Amino acid sequence: MNSKLLKEKMVLRDMTTVAISKYIGINRSSWFRKITGKTEFTRREISLIASALSLDEDELIEIFFAKDVSFT
């Protein structure tokens, strides 16, 4: 997961951690476990994040399916 890119997209869309975690239905501690790679986002959560941030397919793949990336 490319958390650095996800955070950049959040900044561009003026979306806070609190707002995005509420939008996808998880609490802040769950968000931080997921963003740091301790747990994984579900398909539903990824879909909701993509919708909230207006991510296209390439961005979605680059953020959530990047190999050997660990930007925490």
PDB file of N, CA, C and O in Angstrom:
ATOM      1  N   MET A   1       0.832  -1.179   0.000  1.00  0.00           N
ATOM      2  CA  MET A   1       0.000   0.000   0.000  1.00  0.00           C
ATOM      3  C   MET A   1       0.881   1.249   0.000  1.00  0.00           C
ATOM      4  O   MET A   1       1.884   1.314   0.710  1.00  0.00           O
ATOM      5  N   ASN A   2       0.501   2.213  -0.788  1.00  0.00           N
ATOM      6  CA  ASN A   2       1.228   3.468  -0.879  1.00  0.00           C
ATOM      7  C   ASN A   2       0.479   4.521  -0.059  1.00  0.00           C
ATOM      8  O   ASN A   2      -0.302   5.306  -0.596  1.00  0.00           O
ATOM      9  N   SER A   3       0.733   4.522   1.251  1.00  0.00           N
ATOM     10  CA  SER A   3       0.013   5.434   2.138  1.00  0.00           C
ATOM     11  C   SER A   3       0.378   6.887   1.887  1.00  0.00           C
ATOM     12  O   SER A   3      -0.441   7.779   2.107  1.00  0.00           O
ATOM     13  N   LYS A   4       1.588   7.130   1.434  1.00  0.00           N
ATOM     14  CA  LYS A   4       2.000   8.506   1.134  1.00  0.00           C
ATOM     15  C   LYS A   4       1.127   9.088   0.020  1.00  0.00           C
ATOM     16  O   LYS A   4       0.656  10.220   0.125  1.00  0.00           O
ATOM     17  N   LEU A   5       0.915   8.327  -1.025  1.00  0.00           N
ATOM     18  CA  LEU A   5       0.079   8.786  -2.132  1.00  0.00           C
ATOM     19  C   LEU A   5      -1.373   8.964  -1.680  1.00  0.00           C
ATOM     20  O   LEU A   5      -2.033   9.924  -2.078  1.00  0.00           O
ATOM     21  N   LEU A   6      -1.865   8.055  -0.862  1.00  0.00           N
ATOM     22  CA  LEU A   6      -3.226   8.185  -0.341  1.00  0.00           C
ATOM     23  C   LEU A   6      -3.356   9.481   0.457  1.00  0.00           C
ATOM     24  O   LEU A   6      -4.333  10.212   0.291  1.00  0.00           O
ATOM     25  N   LYS A   7      -2.398   9.769   1.306  1.00  0.00           N
ATOM     26  CA  LYS A   7      -2.438  11.007   2.092  1.00  0.00           C
ATOM     27  C   LYS A   7      -2.383  12.233   1.192  1.00  0.00           C
ATOM     28  O   LYS A   7      -3.050  13.232   1.462  1.00  0.00           O
ATOM     29  N   GLU A   8      -1.590  12.166   0.122  1.00  0.00           N
ATOM     30  CA  GLU A   8      -1.531  13.281  -0.829  1.00  0.00           C
ATOM     31  C   GLU A   8      -2.891  13.515  -1.480  1.00  0.00           C
ATOM     32  O   GLU A   8      -3.327  14.656  -1.628  1.00  0.00           O
ATOM     33  N   LYS A   9      -3.551  12.438  -1.864  1.00  0.00           N
ATOM     34  CA  LYS A   9      -4.878  12.558  -2.488  1.00  0.00           C
ATOM     35  C   LYS A   9      -5.886  13.130  -1.506  1.00  0.00           C
ATOM     36  O   LYS A   9      -6.760  13.908  -1.889  1.00  0.00           O
ATOM     37  N   MET A  10      -5.766  12.745  -0.236  1.00  0.00           N
ATOM     38  CA  MET A  10      -6.654  13.286   0.789  1.00  0.00           C
ATOM     39  C   MET A  10      -6.460  14.796   0.928  1.00  0.00           C
ATOM     40  O   MET A  10      -7.434  15.542   1.039  1.00  0.00           O
ATOM     41  N   VAL A  11      -5.220  15.241   0.922  1.00  0.00           N
ATOM     42  CA  VAL A  11      -4.922  16.674   1.022  1.00  0.00           C
ATOM     43  C   VAL A  11      -5.489  17.411  -0.184  1.00  0.00           C
ATOM     44  O   VAL A  11      -6.093  18.473  -0.040  1.00  0.00           O
ATOM     45  N   LEU A  12      -5.294  16.847  -1.372  1.00  0.00           N
ATOM     46  CA  LEU A  12      -5.815  17.488  -2.592  1.00  0.00           C
ATOM     47  C   LEU A  12      -7.332  17.633  -2.565  1.00  0.00           C
ATOM     48  O   LEU A  12      -7.872  18.602  -3.098  1.00  0.00           O
ATOM     49  N   ARG A  13      -8.012  16.687  -1.957  1.00  0.00           N
ATOM     50  CA  ARG A  13      -9.477  16.706  -1.899  1.00  0.00           C
ATOM     51  C   ARG A  13      -9.982  17.336  -0.596  1.00  0.00           C
ATOM     52  O   ARG A  13     -11.180  17.333  -0.315  1.00  0.00           O
ATOM     53  N   ASP A  14      -9.042  17.878   0.198  1.00  0.00           N
ATOM     54  CA  ASP A  14      -9.381  18.526   1.465  1.00  0.00           C
ATOM     55  C   ASP A  14     -10.166  17.579   2.383  1.00  0.00           C
ATOM     56  O   ASP A  14     -11.150  17.977   3.007  1.00  0.00           O
ATOM     57  N   MET A  15      -9.716  16.333   2.454  1.00  0.00           N
ATOM     58  CA  MET A  15     -10.374  15.306   3.251  1.00  0.00           C
ATOM     59  C   MET A  15      -9.483  14.967   4.451  1.00  0.00           C
ATOM     60  O   MET A  15      -8.334  14.560   4.281  1.00  0.00           O
ATOM     61  N   THR A  16     -10.013  15.133   5.643  1.00  0.00           N
ATOM     62  CA  THR A  16      -9.247  14.834   6.852  1.00  0.00           C
ATOM     63  C   THR A  16      -9.331  13.347   7.180  1.00  0.00           C
ATOM     64  O   THR A  16     -10.175  12.622   6.652  1.00  0.00           O
ATOM     65  N   THR A  17      -8.446  12.919   8.053  1.00  0.00           N
ATOM     66  CA  THR A  17      -8.472  11.536   8.524  1.00  0.00           C
ATOM     67  C   THR A  17      -9.795  11.225   9.204  1.00  0.00           C
ATOM     68  O   THR A  17     -10.375  10.162   8.985  1.00  0.00           O
ATOM     69  N   VAL A  18     -10.269  12.142  10.022  1.00  0.00           N
ATOM     70  CA  VAL A  18     -11.553  11.947  10.708  1.00  0.00           C
ATOM     71  C   VAL A  18     -12.682  11.817   9.696  1.00  0.00           C
ATOM     72  O   VAL A  18     -13.527  10.930   9.815  1.00  0.00           O
ATOM     73  N   ALA A  19     -12.698  12.687   8.714  1.00  0.00           N
ATOM     74  CA  ALA A  19     -13.776  12.666   7.720  1.00  0.00           C
ATOM     75  C   ALA A  19     -13.767  11.392   6.894  1.00  0.00           C
ATOM     76  O   ALA A  19     -14.816  10.788   6.670  1.00  0.00           O
ATOM     77  N   ILE A  20     -12.591  10.980   6.440  1.00  0.00           N
ATOM     78  CA  ILE A  20     -12.538   9.783   5.588  1.00  0.00           C
ATOM     79  C   ILE A  20     -12.855   8.525   6.385  1.00  0.00           C
ATOM     80  O   ILE A  20     -13.528   7.625   5.884  1.00  0.00           O
ATOM     81  N   SER A  21     -12.374   8.457   7.623  1.00  0.00           N
ATOM     82  CA  SER A  21     -12.672   7.268   8.424  1.00  0.00           C
ATOM     83  C   SER A  21     -14.166   7.187   8.733  1.00  0.00           C
ATOM     84  O   SER A  21     -14.739   6.098   8.720  1.00  0.00           O
ATOM     85  N   LYS A  22     -14.803   8.324   9.010  1.00  0.00           N
ATOM     86  CA  LYS A  22     -16.256   8.331   9.219  1.00  0.00           C
ATOM     87  C   LYS A  22     -16.978   7.918   7.943  1.00  0.00           C
ATOM     88  O   LYS A  22     -17.930   7.139   7.987  1.00  0.00           O
ATOM     89  N   TYR A  23     -16.524   8.437   6.810  1.00  0.00           N
ATOM     90  CA  TYR A  23     -17.159   8.152   5.527  1.00  0.00           C
ATOM     91  C   TYR A  23     -17.152   6.654   5.217  1.00  0.00           C
ATOM     92  O   TYR A  23     -18.125   6.115   4.690  1.00  0.00           O
ATOM     93  N   ILE A  24     -16.039   5.989   5.552  1.00  0.00           N
ATOM     94  CA  ILE A  24     -15.972   4.549   5.243  1.00  0.00           C
ATOM     95  C   ILE A  24     -16.456   3.687   6.398  1.00  0.00           C
ATOM     96  O   ILE A  24     -16.517   2.464   6.277  1.00  0.00           O
ATOM     97  N   GLY A  25     -16.802   4.319   7.526  1.00  0.00           N
ATOM     98  CA  GLY A  25     -17.438   3.589   8.621  1.00  0.00           C
ATOM     99  C   GLY A  25     -16.491   2.887   9.577  1.00  0.00           C
ATOM    100  O   GLY A  25     -16.836   1.850  10.143  1.00  0.00           O
ATOM    101  N   ILE A  26     -15.292   3.445   9.762  1.00  0.00           N
ATOM    102  CA  ILE A  26     -14.360   2.868  10.737  1.00  0.00           C
ATOM    103  C   ILE A  26     -13.893   3.973  11.681  1.00  0.00           C
ATOM    104  O   ILE A  26     -14.010   5.159  11.370  1.00  0.00           O
ATOM    105  N   ASN A  27     -13.364   3.573  12.837  1.00  0.00           N
ATOM    106  CA  ASN A  27     -12.855   4.587  13.757  1.00  0.00           C
ATOM    107  C   ASN A  27     -11.415   4.947  13.415  1.00  0.00           C
ATOM    108  O   ASN A  27     -10.777   4.291  12.591  1.00  0.00           O
ATOM    109  N   ARG A  28     -10.911   5.998  14.061  1.00  0.00           N
ATOM    110  CA  ARG A  28      -9.578   6.502  13.734  1.00  0.00           C
ATOM    111  C   ARG A  28      -8.487   5.476  14.003  1.00  0.00           C
ATOM    112  O   ARG A  28      -7.532   5.378  13.233  1.00  0.00           O
ATOM    113  N   SER A  29      -8.612   4.712  15.078  1.00  0.00           N
ATOM    114  CA  SER A  29      -7.557   3.727  15.365  1.00  0.00           C
ATOM    115  C   SER A  29      -7.524   2.633  14.300  1.00  0.00           C
ATOM    116  O   SER A  29      -6.449   2.157  13.935  1.00  0.00           O
ATOM    117  N   SER A  30      -8.681   2.237  13.804  1.00  0.00           N
ATOM    118  CA  SER A  30      -8.727   1.262  12.704  1.00  0.00           C
ATOM    119  C   SER A  30      -8.098   1.859  11.453  1.00  0.00           C
ATOM    120  O   SER A  30      -7.365   1.179  10.735  1.00  0.00           O
ATOM    121  N   TRP A  31      -8.389   3.137  11.193  1.00  0.00           N
ATOM    122  CA  TRP A  31      -7.796   3.819  10.043  1.00  0.00           C
ATOM    123  C   TRP A  31      -6.278   3.763  10.126  1.00  0.00           C
ATOM    124  O   TRP A  31      -5.616   3.415   9.148  1.00  0.00           O
ATOM    125  N   PHE A  32      -5.726   4.099  11.274  1.00  0.00           N
ATOM    126  CA  PHE A  32      -4.270   4.130  11.398  1.00  0.00           C
ATOM    127  C   PHE A  32      -3.645   2.734  11.298  1.00  0.00           C
ATOM    128  O   PHE A  32      -2.538   2.591  10.778  1.00  0.00           O
ATOM    129  N   ARG A  33      -4.334   1.717  11.784  1.00  0.00           N
ATOM    130  CA  ARG A  33      -3.829   0.345  11.604  1.00  0.00           C
ATOM    131  C   ARG A  33      -3.797  -0.012  10.122  1.00  0.00           C
ATOM    132  O   ARG A  33      -2.866  -0.665   9.651  1.00  0.00           O
ATOM    133  N   LYS A  34      -4.803   0.412   9.407  1.00  0.00           N
ATOM    134  CA  LYS A  34      -4.875   0.101   7.978  1.00  0.00           C
ATOM    135  C   LYS A  34      -3.854   0.913   7.170  1.00  0.00           C
ATOM    136  O   LYS A  34      -3.198   0.375   6.278  1.00  0.00           O
ATOM    137  N   ILE A  35      -3.724   2.184   7.478  1.00  0.00           N
ATOM    138  CA  ILE A  35      -2.827   3.048   6.711  1.00  0.00           C
ATOM    139  C   ILE A  35      -1.359   2.691   6.956  1.00  0.00           C
ATOM    140  O   ILE A  35      -0.508   2.953   6.106  1.00  0.00           O
ATOM    141  N   THR A  36      -1.060   2.095   8.114  1.00  0.00           N
ATOM    142  CA  THR A  36       0.319   1.697   8.419  1.00  0.00           C
ATOM    143  C   THR A  36       0.598   0.247   8.023  1.00  0.00           C
ATOM    144  O   THR A  36       1.711  -0.247   8.200  1.00  0.00           O
ATOM    145  N   GLY A  37      -0.408  -0.423   7.493  1.00  0.00           N
ATOM    146  CA  GLY A  37      -0.201  -1.778   6.998  1.00  0.00           C
ATOM    147  C   GLY A  37      -0.351  -2.884   8.026  1.00  0.00           C
ATOM    148  O   GLY A  37      -0.055  -4.043   7.735  1.00  0.00           O
ATOM    149  N   LYS A  38      -0.802  -2.548   9.213  1.00  0.00           N
ATOM    150  CA  LYS A  38      -1.007  -3.574  10.235  1.00  0.00           C
ATOM    151  C   LYS A  38      -2.216  -4.451   9.920  1.00  0.00           C
ATOM    152  O   LYS A  38      -2.225  -5.647  10.212  1.00  0.00           O
ATOM    153  N   THR A  39      -3.219  -3.845   9.329  1.00  0.00           N
ATOM    154  CA  THR A  39      -4.381  -4.579   8.815  1.00  0.00           C
ATOM    155  C   THR A  39      -4.661  -4.057   7.409  1.00  0.00           C
ATOM    156  O   THR A  39      -4.102  -3.039   7.000  1.00  0.00           O
ATOM    157  N   GLU A  40      -5.518  -4.744   6.678  1.00  0.00           N
ATOM    158  CA  GLU A  40      -5.805  -4.353   5.301  1.00  0.00           C
ATOM    159  C   GLU A  40      -7.186  -3.729   5.174  1.00  0.00           C
ATOM    160  O   GLU A  40      -8.099  -4.027   5.944  1.00  0.00           O
ATOM    161  N   PHE A  41      -7.313  -2.856   4.184  1.00  0.00           N
ATOM    162  CA  PHE A  41      -8.618  -2.296   3.850  1.00  0.00           C
ATOM    163  C   PHE A  41      -9.448  -3.382   3.177  1.00  0.00           C
ATOM    164  O   PHE A  41      -8.918  -4.213   2.439  1.00  0.00           O
ATOM    165  N   THR A  42     -10.746  -3.370   3.436  1.00  0.00           N
ATOM    166  CA  THR A  42     -11.650  -4.293   2.748  1.00  0.00           C
ATOM    167  C   THR A  42     -11.959  -3.736   1.363  1.00  0.00           C
ATOM    168  O   THR A  42     -11.672  -2.574   1.073  1.00  0.00           O
ATOM    169  N   ARG A  43     -12.536  -4.561   0.524  1.00  0.00           N
ATOM    170  CA  ARG A  43     -12.946  -4.095  -0.804  1.00  0.00           C
ATOM    171  C   ARG A  43     -13.936  -2.950  -0.713  1.00  0.00           C
ATOM    172  O   ARG A  43     -13.852  -1.974  -1.458  1.00  0.00           O
ATOM    173  N   ARG A  44     -14.867  -3.084   0.204  1.00  0.00           N
ATOM    174  CA  ARG A  44     -15.872  -2.044   0.401  1.00  0.00           C
ATOM    175  C   ARG A  44     -15.218  -0.732   0.814  1.00  0.00           C
ATOM    176  O   ARG A  44     -15.562   0.326   0.288  1.00  0.00           O
ATOM    177  N   GLU A  45     -14.276  -0.794   1.754  1.00  0.00           N
ATOM    178  CA  GLU A  45     -13.578   0.410   2.205  1.00  0.00           C
ATOM    179  C   GLU A  45     -12.788   1.055   1.068  1.00  0.00           C
ATOM    180  O   GLU A  45     -12.796   2.276   0.911  1.00  0.00           O
ATOM    181  N   ILE A  46     -12.110   0.231   0.281  1.00  0.00           N
ATOM    182  CA  ILE A  46     -11.357   0.752  -0.860  1.00  0.00           C
ATOM    183  C   ILE A  46     -12.304   1.433  -1.850  1.00  0.00           C
ATOM    184  O   ILE A  46     -11.995   2.506  -2.369  1.00  0.00           O
ATOM    185  N   SER A  47     -13.430   0.824  -2.104  1.00  0.00           N
ATOM    186  CA  SER A  47     -14.413   1.398  -3.012  1.00  0.00           C
ATOM    187  C   SER A  47     -14.924   2.741  -2.499  1.00  0.00           C
ATOM    188  O   SER A  47     -15.055   3.691  -3.271  1.00  0.00           O
ATOM    189  N   LEU A  48     -15.212   2.825  -1.207  1.00  0.00           N
ATOM    190  CA  LEU A  48     -15.690   4.070  -0.625  1.00  0.00           C
ATOM    191  C   LEU A  48     -14.615   5.162  -0.658  1.00  0.00           C
ATOM    192  O   LEU A  48     -14.915   6.324  -0.930  1.00  0.00           O
ATOM    193  N   ILE A  49     -13.376   4.788  -0.383  1.00  0.00           N
ATOM    194  CA  ILE A  49     -12.271   5.752  -0.445  1.00  0.00           C
ATOM    195  C   ILE A  49     -12.114   6.271  -1.867  1.00  0.00           C
ATOM    196  O   ILE A  49     -11.945   7.471  -2.083  1.00  0.00           O
ATOM    197  N   ALA A  50     -12.172   5.366  -2.831  1.00  0.00           N
ATOM    198  CA  ALA A  50     -12.062   5.757  -4.238  1.00  0.00           C
ATOM    199  C   ALA A  50     -13.159   6.748  -4.612  1.00  0.00           C
ATOM    200  O   ALA A  50     -12.917   7.721  -5.325  1.00  0.00           O
ATOM    201  N   SER A  51     -14.349   6.490  -4.129  1.00  0.00           N
ATOM    202  CA  SER A  51     -15.470   7.388  -4.402  1.00  0.00           C
ATOM    203  C   SER A  51     -15.266   8.747  -3.722  1.00  0.00           C
ATOM    204  O   SER A  51     -15.449   9.790  -4.350  1.00  0.00           O
ATOM    205  N   ALA A  52     -14.895   8.735  -2.460  1.00  0.00           N
ATOM    206  CA  ALA A  52     -14.723   9.975  -1.695  1.00  0.00           C
ATOM    207  C   ALA A  52     -13.625  10.858  -2.276  1.00  0.00           C
ATOM    208  O   ALA A  52     -13.729  12.085  -2.258  1.00  0.00           O
ATOM    209  N   LEU A  53     -12.572  10.225  -2.793  1.00  0.00           N
ATOM    210  CA  LEU A  53     -11.424  10.975  -3.295  1.00  0.00           C
ATOM    211  C   LEU A  53     -11.413  11.101  -4.816  1.00  0.00           C
ATOM    212  O   LEU A  53     -10.473  11.647  -5.392  1.00  0.00           O
ATOM    213  N   SER A  54     -12.462  10.594  -5.462  1.00  0.00           N
ATOM    214  CA  SER A  54     -12.557  10.625  -6.928  1.00  0.00           C
ATOM    215  C   SER A  54     -11.319  10.016  -7.586  1.00  0.00           C
ATOM    216  O   SER A  54     -10.739  10.599  -8.501  1.00  0.00           O
ATOM    217  N   LEU A  55     -10.928   8.851  -7.112  1.00  0.00           N
ATOM    218  CA  LEU A  55      -9.748   8.178  -7.648  1.00  0.00           C
ATOM    219  C   LEU A  55     -10.121   7.422  -8.921  1.00  0.00           C
ATOM    220  O   LEU A  55     -11.167   6.776  -8.984  1.00  0.00           O
ATOM    221  N   ASP A  56      -9.268   7.505  -9.920  1.00  0.00           N
ATOM    222  CA  ASP A  56      -9.491   6.689 -11.110  1.00  0.00           C
ATOM    223  C   ASP A  56      -8.849   5.318 -10.891  1.00  0.00           C
ATOM    224  O   ASP A  56      -8.198   5.083  -9.872  1.00  0.00           O
ATOM    225  N   GLU A  57      -9.036   4.438 -11.837  1.00  0.00           N
ATOM    226  CA  GLU A  57      -8.559   3.060 -11.692  1.00  0.00           C
ATOM    227  C   GLU A  57      -7.040   2.986 -11.497  1.00  0.00           C
ATOM    228  O   GLU A  57      -6.559   2.215 -10.666  1.00  0.00           O
ATOM    229  N   ASP A  58      -6.297   3.773 -12.250  1.00  0.00           N
ATOM    230  CA  ASP A  58      -4.839   3.765 -12.125  1.00  0.00           C
ATOM    231  C   ASP A  58      -4.386   4.228 -10.746  1.00  0.00           C
ATOM    232  O   ASP A  58      -3.482   3.641 -10.152  1.00  0.00           O
ATOM    233  N   GLU A  59      -5.020   5.287 -10.238  1.00  0.00           N
ATOM    234  CA  GLU A  59      -4.674   5.778  -8.899  1.00  0.00           C
ATOM    235  C   GLU A  59      -5.010   4.742  -7.835  1.00  0.00           C
ATOM    236  O   GLU A  59      -4.250   4.530  -6.890  1.00  0.00           O
ATOM    237  N   LEU A  60      -6.139   4.116  -8.003  1.00  0.00           N
ATOM    238  CA  LEU A  60      -6.575   3.083  -7.064  1.00  0.00           C
ATOM    239  C   LEU A  60      -5.563   1.946  -6.995  1.00  0.00           C
ATOM    240  O   LEU A  60      -5.197   1.499  -5.908  1.00  0.00           O
ATOM    241  N   ILE A  61      -5.123   1.490  -8.131  1.00  0.00           N
ATOM    242  CA  ILE A  61      -4.132   0.414  -8.191  1.00  0.00           C
ATOM    243  C   ILE A  61      -2.810   0.872  -7.600  1.00  0.00           C
ATOM    244  O   ILE A  61      -2.179   0.138  -6.840  1.00  0.00           O
ATOM    245  N   GLU A  62      -2.393   2.075  -7.943  1.00  0.00           N
ATOM    246  CA  GLU A  62      -1.127   2.603  -7.444  1.00  0.00           C
ATOM    247  C   GLU A  62      -1.128   2.753  -5.924  1.00  0.00           C
ATOM    248  O   GLU A  62      -0.102   2.530  -5.281  1.00  0.00           O
ATOM    249  N   ILE A  63      -2.259   3.124  -5.349  1.00  0.00           N
ATOM    250  CA  ILE A  63      -2.341   3.309  -3.899  1.00  0.00           C
ATOM    251  C   ILE A  63      -2.490   1.984  -3.165  1.00  0.00           C
ATOM    252  O   ILE A  63      -1.716   1.691  -2.254  1.00  0.00           O
ATOM    253  N   PHE A  64      -3.466   1.192  -3.548  1.00  0.00           N
ATOM    254  CA  PHE A  64      -3.822   0.026  -2.752  1.00  0.00           C
ATOM    255  C   PHE A  64      -3.150  -1.280  -3.169  1.00  0.00           C
ATOM    256  O   PHE A  64      -3.117  -2.237  -2.395  1.00  0.00           O
ATOM    257  N   PHE A  65      -2.622  -1.320  -4.368  1.00  0.00           N
ATOM    258  CA  PHE A  65      -2.051  -2.573  -4.830  1.00  0.00           C
ATOM    259  C   PHE A  65      -0.595  -2.443  -5.248  1.00  0.00           C
ATOM    260  O   PHE A  65      -0.077  -3.271  -5.998  1.00  0.00           O
ATOM    261  N   ALA A  66       0.063  -1.394  -4.756  1.00  0.00           N
ATOM    262  CA  ALA A  66       1.480  -1.204  -5.033  1.00  0.00           C
ATOM    263  C   ALA A  66       2.278  -2.303  -4.346  1.00  0.00           C
ATOM    264  O   ALA A  66       1.970  -2.697  -3.221  1.00  0.00           O
ATOM    265  N   LYS A  67       3.290  -2.784  -5.021  1.00  0.00           N
ATOM    266  CA  LYS A  67       4.129  -3.847  -4.454  1.00  0.00           C
ATOM    267  C   LYS A  67       5.335  -3.237  -3.772  1.00  0.00           C
ATOM    268  O   LYS A  67       5.955  -2.301  -4.277  1.00  0.00           O
ATOM    269  N   ASP A  68       5.649  -3.786  -2.621  1.00  0.00           N
ATOM    270  CA  ASP A  68       6.850  -3.399  -1.869  1.00  0.00           C
ATOM    271  C   ASP A  68       6.928  -1.905  -1.579  1.00  0.00           C
ATOM    272  O   ASP A  68       8.012  -1.321  -1.608  1.00  0.00           O
ATOM    273  N   VAL A  69       5.797  -1.293  -1.303  1.00  0.00           N
ATOM    274  CA  VAL A  69       5.784   0.115  -0.940  1.00  0.00           C
ATOM    275  C   VAL A  69       5.351   0.235   0.497  1.00  0.00           C
ATOM    276  O   VAL A  69       4.360  -0.372   0.902  1.00  0.00           O
ATOM    277  N   SER A  70       6.071   1.001   1.266  1.00  0.00           N
ATOM    278  CA  SER A  70       5.714   1.187   2.675  1.00  0.00           C
ATOM    279  C   SER A  70       6.038   2.606   3.091  1.00  0.00           C
ATOM    280  O   SER A  70       7.066   2.863   3.718  1.00  0.00           O
ATOM    281  N   PHE A  71       5.151   3.528   2.738  1.00  0.00           N
ATOM    282  CA  PHE A  71       5.321   4.932   3.117  1.00  0.00           C
ATOM    283  C   PHE A  71       4.395   5.236   4.261  1.00  0.00           C
ATOM    284  O   PHE A  71       3.236   5.581   4.032  1.00  0.00           O
ATOM    285  N   THR A  72       4.853   5.123   5.465  1.00  0.00           N
ATOM    286  CA  THR A  72       3.987   5.405   6.610  1.00  0.00           C
ATOM    287  C   THR A  72       4.353   6.709   7.247  1.00  0.00           C
ATOM    288  O   THR A  72       3.730   7.113   8.229  1.00  0.00           O
TER     289      THR A  72
END
